[in-house]
Amino acid sequence: MKCIKLCPKSIIVQARKSLKSQLLVAAPKHYNFRLICRALSVNYGDAKALTPAVKAYVEQCVSLCQPDQLHICDGSQAESKQLQQLMLKQGTIVPLSKYENCWLARTNPADVARVESKTFICTPRKEQTVPVTPNATPGTLGNWISEADLQAAIAERFPGSMKGRTMYVIPFSMGPVGSPLSKIGIEITDSPYVVESMKIMTRAGSKVLQVLQQGDGQFVKCLHSVGTPASGTQAQPSWPCDPERTIILHKPADNEIVSYGSGYGGNSLLGKKCFALRIGSTIAKREGWLAEHMLILGITNPQGKKIYVAAAFPSACGKTNLAMMTPTLPGYKVECVGDDIAWMKFDSKGVLRAINPENGFFGVAPGTSRTTNPIAMDTIFRNTVFTNVASTSDGGVYWEGMSAAEMGSASITDWLGKPWSKDSGKPAAHPNSRFCTPAAQCPIIDPAWEDAAGVPISAILFGGRRPAGVPLVYEARDWAHGVFMGAAMRSESTAAAEHKGKMIMHDPFAMRPFFGYNFGDYLSHWLSMEQRGQVPKIFHVNWFRKSDEGKFLWPGFGDNSRVLDWVFRRVQGEQCYEESPIGRLPSEGALNVSGMQGKVDLTQLFELPKEFWQQEAKEIEAYFKAQVGEHLPKAVAAQLGELKARVAKM
């Protein structure tokens, strides 16, 4: 669309002087959106489609960030082609000629992961965000920031941050457009990479504005800028960012998110972790539902009966692989609803129903292969944005885990743009490199994945990487026990965040980086679900237990269908379990291992070493004391006491 200047640039100055930024406070009653649009080059989109509240929000952001142009996204293919050409010109992406409409982006090496240490929640009182514990123990369940410090952080970074750039206005829906379980957001950004990624990861465009016009007009405000370093110069012009001053801010009371300095992943695609989990969980608490870091899958048994399962694992612990599983157990079929986020709400009949609020997959590339996840490999090689993977001379991509056959004879350029060979001793792709691809392309996408009513959840799985002591699967005795299991989750750290080295970390509910409010209150909210409707059964799984020699005891991947088979039968009420000090284990012969390649040592896989579990209980108790303190619900404390008593009798 042709760019039209409607008035001299002097009017921009006049407009900015006439406006006072009211970011993160109530929108002004009167706004000069018409003046703003006249002053700027509105180079794409229809301003008339915006509601008064959206116009007021855009006005505030324009006044603060001072862009040169305004682009109102419509979500069309024509728009995508225009932005792709722009990013090609800027050097942000390169085409991957081997595939259909696929692109590769290489970020600044300082901007490759979530920045948990720079992510904050703003509430009037600190204990509304994080538990206040004795002796001022450093908290790991979120970072609080005061209103004054939040405003100072914005004032230090955002004024003029979009000078010389286009401001993009992205209307997007988390969940199917118009579903009663969905929520709408407006993201303001200066990154075309973010626009195109958000169009994959959410339902974005004109249809969302139509729903906003017809509905209550409520939306979550999301402001993002890649920023400009204090020096004023960009170290890598193709990937502008300001890693030294990166900050991600949330104000749940006003449903607002503000992100500065990073163009990467969850730091900039604000519909993802920021909205879907941090702000989403606070909305869910207010409205009586759950916003969780969970995949959703449907599993059909040989008799044709189907159930849906949600599962919470930390990032890079196999969520995508499970959501896209190819079962090795004959007669079973798995279909994918989502691989990362679940919003779950009881319907009028008390059934817990879930939607995947996302529209795409933002999956970890390394380790994804024809062997580990053939469904993902059949999904991702069209209409996809790859980030920080290696490229091949024949116009393709490469990462660790892909076979020689997949790589072919092509030469490889690593994620830093340098020639690469296996002899280098360095990874070709960044460990946290990603593919961003439309979910609808998945060959096993569930027929009900966009059902406005959601799918009924019969079971919830918790899990993580536990090399020792934790069995393959066990079931909670009741709902309170299951909530305790989620609260006590621990896992090896992954490359998805800035943590370095492998260490066992507490990661309750796989939500440790994503809580939008006090974890103690979060536990109380979970406990309250039992009074709201029919709660599903809860299980804990561990695909990653190792032998004394350091080898995995369980093959995982498609053979995890054997665990789902046991879960399925327990949901149906089959008495195929035996009690143990930690929960219900499969009874002898209940886990179907027939036809498995290689021998599986089930005795070692389900062994419960007394010393291990005594230490585990001690560390959980110490964690609760240090991180949750007096905010720990009595029901969860009681579950810990019962675990300690049972383990003592082992």
LINNOR-V945539 format. One record per backbone hydrogen bond with DSSP energy under -0.5 kcal/mol. NH is the residue of the N-H (numbers start at 1). CO is the residue of the C=O. Records with the same first field share a line. If there is no record, write none. Layout:
BEGIN
NH = CO  CO
END
This chain:
BEGIN
6 = 4  40
11 = 8
12 = 9
13 = 9
14 = 10
15 = 11
16 = 12
17 = 13
18 = 14
19 = 15  16
25 = 22
36 = 32
37 = 33
38 = 34
39 = 35
40 = 36
41 = 68
42 = 4  40
43 = 41  70
44 = 70
47 = 45
49 = 46
50 = 47
55 = 51
56 = 52
57 = 53
58 = 54
59 = 55
60 = 56
61 = 57
62 = 58
63 = 59
64 = 60
65 = 61
66 = 62
68 = 162  165
69 = 165
70 = 41
71 = 167
72 = 44
73 = 71  169
80 = 76
81 = 77
82 = 78
83 = 79
84 = 80
85 = 81
86 = 82
87 = 83
88 = 84
89 = 85
90 = 86
91 = 87
92 = 87
93 = 87
94 = 104
96 = 102
97 = 95
98 = 395
99 = 96
100 = 381
101 = 99
103 = 384
104 = 94
105 = 386
106 = 92
107 = 105
111 = 108
114 = 496
116 = 114
118 = 115
119 = 116
120 = 248
121 = 143
122 = 250
123 = 121  145
128 = 125
129 = 126
130 = 126
133 = 131
136 = 133
137 = 134
145 = 121
150 = 146
151 = 147
152 = 148
153 = 149
154 = 150
155 = 151
156 = 152
157 = 153  154
158 = 154
159 = 154
160 = 64
161 = 158
162 = 65
163 = 160
165 = 162
167 = 69
168 = 166  189
169 = 71
170 = 168  187
171 = 169
172 = 170  185
173 = 203
174 = 183
175 = 173  357
179 = 176
181 = 452
182 = 179
183 = 174
185 = 172
186 = 220
187 = 170
188 = 186  222
189 = 168
192 = 190
195 = 191
196 = 192
197 = 193
198 = 194
199 = 195
200 = 196  197
201 = 197
202 = 198
203 = 173
204 = 202
205 = 171
206 = 74
208 = 205
209 = 205
210 = 206
211 = 207
212 = 208
213 = 209
214 = 210
215 = 211
220 = 184
221 = 255
222 = 186
223 = 257
224 = 188  222
225 = 259
232 = 229
235 = 233
239 = 236
240 = 237
242 = 261
245 = 242
246 = 243
247 = 260
248 = 118
249 = 258
250 = 120
251 = 256
254 = 251
255 = 252
256 = 251
257 = 221
258 = 249
259 = 223
260 = 247
261 = 225
267 = 264
268 = 264  265
269 = 265
270 = 268
272 = 269
275 = 270
276 = 271  272
277 = 272  273
278 = 273
279 = 274
280 = 275
281 = 277
282 = 278
283 = 279
284 = 280
285 = 281
286 = 282
287 = 283
288 = 284
289 = 284
290 = 344
292 = 290  342
294 = 292
295 = 311
296 = 338
297 = 309
298 = 335
299 = 307
300 = 333
301 = 305
304 = 301
307 = 299
308 = 456
309 = 297
310 = 459
311 = 295
312 = 461
313 = 311
314 = 463
317 = 314
322 = 318
323 = 319
324 = 320
325 = 322
327 = 325
328 = 558
330 = 328
332 = 329
333 = 300
335 = 298
336 = 444
337 = 296
338 = 296
342 = 292
343 = 355
344 = 290  342
345 = 353
347 = 351
350 = 347
352 = 534
353 = 345  351
354 = 455
355 = 343
356 = 449
357 = 355
359 = 201
360 = 201
361 = 437
363 = 435
365 = 433
367 = 400
368 = 365
369 = 367
373 = 369
377 = 373
378 = 374
379 = 375  376
380 = 376
383 = 100
385 = 436
386 = 103  384
387 = 434
388 = 105
390 = 398
391 = 413
392 = 396
393 = 411
395 = 392
398 = 390
402 = 399
407 = 403
408 = 404
410 = 407
412 = 420
413 = 391
414 = 418
415 = 428
417 = 414
420 = 412
424 = 421
425 = 422
430 = 388
433 = 430
434 = 387
435 = 363
436 = 385
437 = 361  435
438 = 383
439 = 359
440 = 359
441 = 438
442 = 439
445 = 442
446 = 336
449 = 446
451 = 448
454 = 451
455 = 354
457 = 352
458 = 308  456
459 = 308
460 = 537
461 = 310
462 = 539
463 = 312
464 = 541
466 = 464
470 = 468
472 = 605
474 = 540
475 = 584
476 = 538
482 = 478
483 = 479
484 = 480
485 = 481
486 = 482
487 = 483
488 = 484
489 = 486
491 = 505
492 = 465
493 = 503
497 = 494
503 = 501
505 = 491  503
507 = 489
509 = 486
510 = 507
511 = 508
514 = 511
515 = 511
518 = 128
522 = 518
523 = 519
524 = 520
525 = 521
526 = 522
527 = 523
528 = 524
529 = 525  526
530 = 527
531 = 528
532 = 529
533 = 529
534 = 350
535 = 533
537 = 458
539 = 460
540 = 474
541 = 462
542 = 472
545 = 542
546 = 467
547 = 551
550 = 547
553 = 545
554 = 545
559 = 556
560 = 557
561 = 558
562 = 559
563 = 560
564 = 560
565 = 561
566 = 562
567 = 563
568 = 564
569 = 565
570 = 566
571 = 567
572 = 568
573 = 570
574 = 569
576 = 574
578 = 585
580 = 583
583 = 580
584 = 475
585 = 578  583
587 = 576
590 = 587
591 = 587
592 = 590
593 = 591
596 = 593
598 = 596
601 = 599
602 = 600
605 = 601
606 = 602
607 = 604
609 = 607
613 = 609
614 = 610
615 = 611
616 = 612
617 = 613
618 = 614
619 = 615
620 = 616
621 = 617
622 = 618
623 = 619
624 = 620
625 = 621
626 = 622
627 = 623
628 = 623  624
629 = 624
631 = 628
632 = 629
636 = 633
637 = 633
638 = 634
639 = 635
640 = 636
641 = 637
642 = 638
643 = 639
644 = 640
645 = 641
646 = 642
647 = 643
648 = 644
649 = 645  646
650 = 647
END
